[in-house]
Amino acid sequence: MAVWQGSSKRSKTGRRIRHAYNKRRFEIGREQHLSTFGPMKRKAIRTRGNNKKARLLTSNVAYVIDPATHKTTKTEIITVVENSANIHYVRRNIMNKGAIINTQLGKAKITSRPGQSGVINAILLLK
């Protein structure tokens, strides 16, 4: 089912707005895909203007930046520890921006948007 991202037929105060046009194709969005823990799987999506987005379906690696040394290391993800977006995402191992993951280097916070960039970038949390 499509997601409509156009403007509402109601104003802030609740009065009815009569638009001069109907729903348009460019106002349609896509359903959200939540990136999970598993072997690396990506899906290319065509966006407006024939641009591309890489949807990250599943991943078990992250690029973690150490803030002390400013070095980036490719490391394996062990599990999702905390997710402020939804507490139930932890049980399902869903990774989105702001989620805290446990890696081989330690706990790290995801800074990228895996569903839109196709990669998991994270910053190492200091102990």
N, CA, C and O of each residue as an XYZ file, in Angstrom:
508
protein
N       0.840     -1.175      0.000
C       0.000      0.000      0.000
C       0.892      1.248      0.000
O       1.896      1.301      0.711
N       0.522      2.231     -0.789
C       1.321      3.450     -0.913
C       1.077      4.380      0.269
O       0.012      4.369      0.886
N       2.090      5.182      0.565
C       2.002      6.188      1.618
C       1.865      7.537      0.935
O       2.683      7.891      0.086
N       0.830      8.297      1.302
C       0.619      9.603      0.689
C       1.259     10.665      1.550
O       0.985     10.736      2.749
N       2.121     11.507      0.956
C       2.845     12.528      1.699
C       2.453     13.940      1.286
O       3.219     14.883      1.482
N       1.265     14.085      0.719
C       0.791     15.400      0.307
C       0.257     16.192      1.487
O       0.235     15.708      2.618
N      -0.178     17.427      1.207
C      -0.701     18.280      2.276
C      -2.125     17.860      2.638
O      -2.846     17.275      1.830
N      -2.500     18.170      3.851
C      -3.787     17.760      4.401
C      -4.935     18.553      3.785
O      -4.739     19.655      3.274
N      -6.128     17.981      3.838
C      -7.315     18.692      3.389
C      -7.878     19.597      4.484
O      -8.889     20.274      4.293
N      -7.210     19.594      5.625
C      -7.622     20.435      6.748
C      -6.488     21.370      7.149
O      -5.315     21.010      7.047
N      -6.837     22.567      7.604
C      -5.839     23.512      8.082
C      -5.499     23.196      9.531
O      -6.030     22.249     10.112
N      -4.602     24.000     10.112
C      -4.205     23.803     11.489
C      -5.394     23.962     12.440
O      -5.495     23.261     13.448
N      -6.287     24.889     12.106
C      -7.443     25.141     12.967
C      -8.600     24.179     12.704
O      -9.543     24.101     13.491
N      -8.521     23.449     11.590
C      -9.547     22.455     11.308
C     -10.465     22.790     10.156
O     -11.304     21.970      9.782
N     -10.327     23.990      9.575
C     -11.200     24.315      8.448
C     -10.799     23.497      7.230
O      -9.653     23.063      7.113
N     -11.741     23.291      6.331
C     -11.496     22.490      5.139
C     -10.802     23.321      4.073
O     -11.220     24.440      3.774
N      -9.721     22.756      3.493
C      -9.002     23.427      2.413
C      -9.412     22.763      1.114
O      -9.375     21.538      0.997
N      -9.802     23.569      0.137
C     -10.165     23.039     -1.176
C      -8.989     23.237     -2.113
O      -8.731     24.347     -2.577
N      -8.281     22.154     -2.386
C      -7.129     22.221     -3.276
C      -7.583     22.331     -4.729
O      -8.664     21.870     -5.095
N      -6.736     22.951     -5.545
C      -7.037     23.117     -6.962
C      -6.599     21.898     -7.763
O      -6.711     21.891     -8.989
N      -6.102     20.871     -7.084
C      -5.655     19.665     -7.776
C      -5.885     18.451     -6.890
O      -6.115     18.566     -5.686
N      -5.816     17.268     -7.531
C      -5.981     16.015     -6.805
C      -4.621     15.486     -6.362
O      -3.605     16.171     -6.484
N      -4.616     14.271     -5.853
C      -3.360     13.653     -5.439
C      -2.470     13.428     -6.659
O      -2.948     13.075     -7.738
N      -1.174     13.636     -6.470
C      -0.220     13.496     -7.566
C       0.744     12.339     -7.272
O       0.925     11.936     -6.123
N       1.349     11.824     -8.330
C       2.251     10.690     -8.171
C       3.479     11.058     -7.341
O       3.982     10.228     -6.584
N       3.968     12.298     -7.476
C       5.170     12.687     -6.744
C       4.917     12.836     -5.245
O       5.865     12.968     -4.471
N       3.663     12.817     -4.833
C       3.337     12.910     -3.413
C       3.296     11.545     -2.739
O       3.086     11.450     -1.530
N       3.499     10.484     -3.524
C       3.454      9.133     -2.974
C       4.820      8.786     -2.384
O       5.850      9.014     -3.018
N       4.824      8.242     -1.186
C       6.054      7.779     -0.550
C       6.086      6.262     -0.563
O       5.178      5.614     -1.083
N       7.141      5.702      0.015
C       7.255      4.247      0.115
C       7.138      3.829      1.564
O       7.392      4.612      2.480
N       6.751      2.584      1.753
C       6.692      2.071      3.109
C       8.102      1.913      3.649
O       9.037      1.619      2.904
N       8.242      2.111      4.942
C       9.531      2.055      5.605
C      10.024      0.615      5.675
O       9.255     -0.299      5.973
N      11.308      0.420      5.400
C      11.901     -0.892      5.590
C      12.911     -0.791      6.708
O      13.828      0.027      6.643
N      12.757     -1.603      7.726
C      13.612     -1.553      8.903
C      14.790     -2.500      8.732
O      14.607     -3.700      8.527
N      16.002     -1.956      8.816
C      17.219     -2.750      8.657
C      17.430     -3.629      9.884
O      17.318     -3.165     11.019
N      17.733     -4.896      9.648
C      17.903     -5.843     10.743
C      19.298     -6.451     10.719
O      20.087     -6.211      9.806
N      19.578     -7.240     11.741
C      20.864     -7.920     11.871
C      20.843     -9.208     11.059
O      19.888     -9.979     11.150
N      21.888     -9.450     10.264
C      21.980    -10.661      9.450
C      23.042    -10.490      8.390
O      23.736     -9.473      8.374
N      23.187    -11.468      7.497
C      24.182    -11.337      6.430
C      23.844    -10.153      5.516
O      22.672     -9.852      5.285
N      24.881     -9.489      5.000
C      24.721     -8.249      4.236
C      23.813     -8.416      3.021
O      24.069     -9.251      2.155
N      22.739     -7.604      2.966
C      21.821     -7.593      1.833
C      21.396     -6.157      1.581
O      20.937     -5.470      2.494
N      21.552     -5.698      0.326
C      21.162     -4.346     -0.066
C      20.179     -4.410     -1.216
O      20.122     -5.396     -1.951
N      19.402     -3.344     -1.361
C      18.459     -3.254     -2.471
C      18.521     -1.828     -3.011
O      18.397     -0.870     -2.249
N      18.711     -1.684     -4.319
C      18.768     -0.365     -4.947
C      17.356      0.112     -5.251
O      16.532     -0.641     -5.771
N      17.089      1.358     -4.923
C      15.771      1.959     -5.133
C      15.937      3.158     -6.053
O      16.849      3.962     -5.861
N      15.064      3.290     -7.052
C      15.078      4.467     -7.918
C      14.262      5.560     -7.240
O      13.141      5.321     -6.790
N      14.830      6.763     -7.170
C      14.132      7.888     -6.556
C      13.792      8.920     -7.616
O      14.062      8.717     -8.800
N      13.205     10.017     -7.194
C      12.787     11.054     -8.128
C      14.006     11.653     -8.826
O      15.038     11.891     -8.198
N      13.877     11.891    -10.113
C      14.980     12.418    -10.892
C      15.954     11.346    -11.320
O      17.098     11.644    -11.665
N      15.509     10.088    -11.301
C      16.322      8.925    -11.670
C      17.591      8.801    -10.819
O      18.608      8.284    -11.279
N      17.515      9.284     -9.570
C      18.606      9.096     -8.628
C      18.432      7.754     -7.942
O      17.414      7.086     -8.127
N      19.414      7.358     -7.156
C      19.382      6.049     -6.504
C      19.532      6.183     -4.994
O      20.201      7.087     -4.494
N      18.895      5.263     -4.283
C      19.101      5.079     -2.853
C      19.395      3.610     -2.660
O      18.861      2.764     -3.377
N      20.238      3.304     -1.699
C      20.545      1.905     -1.395
C      19.866      1.562     -0.076
O      20.244      2.076      0.976
N      18.878      0.705     -0.135
C      18.209      0.259      1.079
C      19.017     -0.870      1.686
O      19.330     -1.846      1.003
N      19.358     -0.753      2.953
C      20.060     -1.825      3.646
C      19.007     -2.719      4.280
O      18.318     -2.312      5.215
N      18.883     -3.939      3.770
C      17.888     -4.857      4.302
C      18.411     -5.525      5.561
O      17.764     -5.476      6.607
N      19.582     -6.151      5.466
C      20.224     -6.770      6.627
C      21.720     -6.495      6.566
O      22.283     -6.311      5.487
N      22.359     -6.469      7.734
C      23.803     -6.250      7.787
C      24.373     -6.827      9.072
O      23.703     -6.873     10.103
N      25.626     -7.265      8.989
C      26.321     -7.726     10.186
C      27.658     -7.011     10.368
O      28.458     -7.398     11.219
N      27.905     -5.955      9.559
C      29.117     -5.161      9.695
C      28.770     -3.679      9.854
O      27.746     -3.208      9.360
N      29.639     -2.967     10.548
C      29.484     -1.526     10.734
C      30.851     -0.872     10.613
O      31.873     -1.479     10.931
N      30.858      0.370     10.153
C      32.074      1.168     10.072
C      32.085      2.088     11.279
O      31.338      3.064     11.341
N      32.945      1.762     12.240
C      32.942      2.448     13.533
C      34.115      3.426     13.603
O      35.257      3.069     13.313
N      33.810      4.665     13.994
C      34.827      5.703     14.164
C      35.175      5.799     15.639
O      34.295      5.899     16.494
N      36.483      5.768     15.926
C      36.956      5.960     17.293
C      37.194      7.464     17.476
O      38.070      8.022     16.816
N      36.431      8.140     18.364
C      36.575      9.595     18.493
C      37.932     10.023     19.056
O      38.346     11.162     18.840
N      38.626      9.151     19.762
C      39.929      9.505     20.330
C      41.010      9.562     19.252
O      41.822     10.487     19.232
N      41.020      8.570     18.356
C      42.067      8.505     17.331
C      41.588      8.944     15.949
O      42.403      9.107     15.040
N      40.281      9.138     15.777
C      39.662      9.520     14.491
C      39.938      8.485     13.397
O      40.066      8.834     12.224
N      40.029      7.216     13.787
C      40.235      6.135     12.816
C      38.933      5.371     12.632
O      38.198      5.138     13.592
N      38.654      4.987     11.397
C      37.471      4.211     11.080
C      37.864      2.747     10.907
O      38.838      2.430     10.224
N      37.093      1.860     11.535
C      37.371      0.435     11.480
C      36.112     -0.321     11.080
O      35.030     -0.079     11.614
N      36.271     -1.239     10.131
C      35.160     -2.116      9.756
C      35.118     -3.251     10.775
O      36.098     -3.976     10.942
N      33.990     -3.402     11.451
C      33.889     -4.396     12.513
C      32.547     -5.109     12.459
O      31.588     -4.609     11.870
N      32.489     -6.274     13.077
C      31.245     -7.045     13.104
C      30.328     -6.568     14.210
O      30.770     -6.185     15.292
N      29.028     -6.601     13.909
C      28.004     -6.246     14.891
C      27.637     -7.512     15.647
O      27.448     -8.569     15.044
N      27.537     -7.407     16.961
C      27.149     -8.553     17.779
C      25.638     -8.548     17.988
O      24.967     -9.545     17.724
N      25.101     -7.412     18.468
C      23.664     -7.298     18.701
C      23.276     -5.839     18.901
O      24.137     -4.969     19.028
N      21.979     -5.582     18.927
C      21.452     -4.254     19.231
C      21.218     -4.188     20.735
O      20.563     -5.061     21.304
N      21.751     -3.154     21.376
C      21.668     -3.026     22.824
C      20.516     -2.118     23.240
O      19.776     -2.431     24.172
N      20.368     -0.979     22.537
C      19.385      0.021     22.936
C      18.893      0.752     21.696
O      19.646      0.952     20.743
N      17.617      1.152     21.713
C      17.061      1.915     20.607
C      16.038      2.893     21.160
O      14.994      2.489     21.672
N      16.342      4.177     21.056
C      15.457      5.195     21.613
C      14.214      5.423     20.751
O      13.231      5.988     21.231
N      14.242      4.992     19.486
C      13.085      5.156     18.605
C      11.925      4.277     19.058
O      10.772      4.708     19.046
N      12.235      3.042     19.457
C      11.201      2.112     19.883
C      11.868      1.017     20.714
O      12.831      0.390     20.271
N      11.351      0.793     21.914
C      11.978     -0.202     22.792
C      11.835     -1.617     22.245
O      12.634     -2.492     22.580
N      10.836     -1.850     21.411
C      10.618     -3.182     20.846
C      11.584     -3.491     19.701
O      11.700     -4.649     19.298
N      12.281     -2.482     19.167
C      13.258     -2.688     18.105
C      14.474     -3.471     18.610
O      15.150     -4.137     17.826
N      14.753     -3.394     19.910
C      15.904     -4.094     20.478
C      15.694     -5.600     20.365
O      16.604     -6.329     19.973
N      14.511     -6.058     20.704
C      14.190     -7.485     20.646
C      14.273     -8.011     19.208
O      14.691     -9.145     18.974
N      13.870     -7.173     18.254
C      13.865     -7.580     16.844
C      15.186     -7.290     16.134
O      15.311     -7.563     14.940
N      16.179     -6.740     16.850
C      17.491     -6.380     16.302
C      17.379     -5.439     15.107
O      18.052     -5.629     14.094
N      16.523     -4.421     15.232
C      16.349     -3.429     14.172
C      17.317     -2.280     14.410
O      17.404     -1.732     15.508
N      18.052     -1.925     13.338
C      19.060     -0.877     13.442
C      18.645      0.331     12.617
O      18.452      0.232     11.405
N      18.511      1.472     13.285
C      18.249      2.730     12.613
C      19.122      3.803     13.243
O      19.904      3.513     14.148
N      18.998      5.033     12.777
C      19.836      6.109     13.291
C      19.555      6.317     14.777
O      18.399      6.422     15.188
N      20.598      6.376     15.564
C      20.460      6.584     17.000
C      20.479      5.313     17.823
O      20.569      5.376     19.049
N      20.395      4.155     17.175
C      20.414      2.883     17.903
C      21.828      2.615     18.415
O      22.814      2.956     17.762
N      21.906      2.007     19.573
C      23.207      1.646     20.146
C      23.420      0.154     19.919
O      22.613     -0.682     20.324
N      24.541     -0.152     19.254
C      24.848     -1.539     18.907
C      26.091     -1.994     19.666
O      26.932     -1.183     20.054
N      26.187     -3.293     19.866
C      27.364     -3.879     20.499
C      28.227     -4.457     19.387
O      27.786     -5.332     18.642
N      29.456     -3.969     19.277
C      30.378     -4.447     18.249
C      31.579     -5.102     18.926
O      31.667     -5.157     20.152
N      32.491     -5.591     18.108
C      33.703     -6.201     18.654
C      34.612     -5.168     19.315
O      35.436     -5.512     20.163
N      34.461     -3.901     18.926
C      35.258     -2.831     19.530
C      34.619     -2.283     20.799
O      35.294     -1.637     21.601
N      33.339     -2.530     20.988
C      32.596     -2.006     22.129
C      31.254     -1.467     21.668
O      30.825     -1.728     20.544
N      30.591     -0.713     22.538
C      29.289     -0.141     22.181
C      29.485      1.060     21.259
O      30.401      1.862     21.438
N      28.592      1.162     20.259
C      28.670      2.260     19.298
C      27.263      2.746     18.963
O      26.299      1.981     18.992
N      27.168      4.041     18.644
C      25.883      4.651     18.285
C      25.843      4.869     16.781
O      26.775      5.437     16.213
N      24.772      4.423     16.130
C      24.638      4.540     14.670
C      24.365      5.994     14.297
O      23.465      6.628     14.848
N      25.156      6.518     13.349
C      25.010      7.903     12.919
C      24.434      8.023     11.510
O      23.979      9.100     11.126
N      24.444      6.944     10.738
C      23.897      6.981      9.387
C      22.445      6.514      9.400
O      21.944      6.038     10.419
N      21.778      6.656      8.258
C      20.413      6.160      8.116
C      20.463      4.947      7.191
O      20.419      5.104      5.971
N      20.557      3.729      7.757
C      20.781      2.526      6.944
C      19.714      2.287      5.880
O      20.025      1.749      4.818
N      18.487      2.666      6.132
C      17.421      2.465      5.158
C      17.521      3.393      3.973
O      16.841      3.179      2.969
N      18.364      4.439      4.059
C      18.498      5.386      2.959
C      19.907      5.445      2.387
O      20.083      5.755      1.209
N      20.917      5.148      3.210
C      22.293      5.243      2.722
C      22.881      3.885      2.361
O      23.838      3.817      1.590
N      22.329      2.807      2.901
C      22.781      1.469      2.555
C      24.014      1.006      3.292
O      24.604     -0.010      2.924
N      24.422      1.726      4.328
C      25.605      1.361      5.098
C      25.383      1.781      6.548
O      24.628      2.713      6.827
N      26.055      1.077      7.474
C      25.943      1.437      8.882
C      27.241      2.092      9.320
O      28.282      1.442      9.413
N      27.161      3.401      9.590
C      28.268      4.145     10.170
C      27.934      4.387     11.626
O      26.789      4.688     11.963
N      28.922      4.258     12.488
C      28.680      4.427     13.928
C      29.874      5.118     14.567
O      30.971      5.151     14.009
N      29.635      5.665     15.744
C      30.691      6.301     16.529
C      30.821      5.545     17.842
O      29.827      5.261     18.511
N      32.045      5.228     18.197
C      32.323      4.451     19.405
C      31.988      5.272     20.634
O      32.376      6.436     20.737
N      31.272      4.669     21.564
C      30.922      5.353     22.812
C      32.054      5.167     23.804
O      32.584      4.067     23.963
N      32.418      6.253     24.468
C      33.497      6.187     25.455
C      33.005      5.523     26.715
O      31.854      5.704     27.111
N      33.864      4.758     27.346
C      33.464      3.998     28.528
C      33.510      4.807     29.781
O      33.199      4.296     30.857
